[in-house]
Amino acid sequence: RTSTSKMACLLVAANAWLLPPARTLYAQRQLSASRSRPCMQRQPTARDDVPPVDKATFVAAVEILDRELAKVGGVDPPKSLSEAEGSGEAAFAIGKTTAKLPLSEVEGLGLVEATYLVLVSGVTTPLVESGLQVKDTIVSVSVEGTELHESTRALDLAATAERLTAAIKTAEENGVAEIGLELNRLVELRYAEK
C-alpha cells in the first residue's frame, strides 16, 4: 500500500474517541482490519438513490458533535440548535458548497460518524482556507481531469474513507494535487439588522 492509502485508512479511526461506544468498537475493528488487508478491498455500494439528509437529521448530528467536542474541550455544550430554532431565536437551512482537499493536507481532515451521516470533526488552517469547516458533511468526491466522481451520501465512516482513499489514489496516479469535495453545510439564517 502507498503511504497515502494508509493515511486514508486511518481516517476510519482517527476520531474514534468522538464516537459513541458501539461506533468506537466498530472503528477499532476497521482499523485493525485495515492493517491486515488493503483498505480498498471492498467497494461500497453507490447510494445515489438515497434522498438527501433532511434538516432535522443534520441538526441532530451537529448537536451530537457539538456535545462531544464540548466534552473533549472541557467546556459547557452550546445551546441546542433545535431549541434555538423552536424558540424563534434562529433558523437553519442546508447549504451546498465545494472545497478542495490538497493531498498534502489529507492528515489534517478529521471525520466522525453521527446519526445517518459523516461529519467533518477537525480541520487544519490550510483546509479552512480551502473551504472546509467543522460540521460539514461530504456529499461527493471528485478528481479534476479524470472520470472519478463518487457519491458519499448516506455512507458510513468506513465507506466514506474508502471513497476518499480512491480519490486520493486517482489524484496521485494522474499528478493532480487535490481532490474536489462537494459539501453540505448547516447554515444559520438571520434577519438583516435595520
Secondary structure, 3 states (H helix, E strand, C coil): CCHHHHHHHHCCCCCHHHCCHHHHHHHHHHHHHHHHCCCCCCCCCCCCCCCCCCHHHHHHHHHHHHHHHHHHHCCCCCCCHHHHHHCCCCEEEEEEEEEEEEHHHHHHCEEEEECCEEEEEECCHHHHHCCCCCCCEEEEEECCCCCCEEECCCCCHHHHHHHHHHHHHHHHHCCCCEEEEEEEEEEEECCCCC
